[in-house]
Each structure stands twice: as C-alpha cells, then as structure tokens.
Amino acid sequence: MNTHNQSCIPVELRIALYRRAVACAYQTTCEQYGIQLALSLDALEAKIANEVEAFHVEEYGLEMGVEVACAMLGDMVTPDILDTPPRLTTFGEWVMDDVCRHHLKPAGIKATIH
C-alpha cells in the first residue's frame, strides 16, 4: 500500500474522494477501451462502497477496515489526481473490472464499408 494516505484530512473525506476518483477514472477507462458500463457515476460509487469498502470493514472492523479500504482505493488511482484527471493504475483496472464484470459490454463499433 502507498503511504500517501497519511494526511490531516479525515479518513471519511479521503475515502469519499478516492471513491469518486476511482469511479470517474473507471468510466473514462471504459470509454477509452470501447466498453459500455451500465452504471451511472453514483451507482458506480455505491458499488465501490458496497463491495470494496464493505469487504475490508467486515474483514478488519470499522476503523481499520476503512483505513485499509482508503489505502486500497488510493493505490487504484495514479498519485497525481490533484494535478490531472484521475487515471486508474493497472491494479485499479483489475479490481474495477472484477467488481463491475456483470455491468460491462462491448460498445457497438460502427464499421465503415467503402
């Protein structure tokens, strides 16, 4: 895990910011790969909270689980999210593909016939 999660910002705010960054980055990644994601941004954030974050809270308890989930979400996006639009790391793509596998389908590619 990255150590960039050490901050004076409360963990509740950090995890919400990372959750939003991961969701935005995943939507962008899907678009770039020509994959249609059948989830809105809000639904995607809820899915992250319910599957990624909840798993760690169940595993480690509330306080430690939130810290672990926050660190994991931080590892899923590139560390320059304050300077550039959020981008997923390879780890982030892998996790999100697993979380959203039932909501993905190839976007219709229109072929031009000459």
Order of alpha helices (4+ residues) and beta strands (2+ residues): alpha-beta-alpha-alpha-alpha-alpha-beta
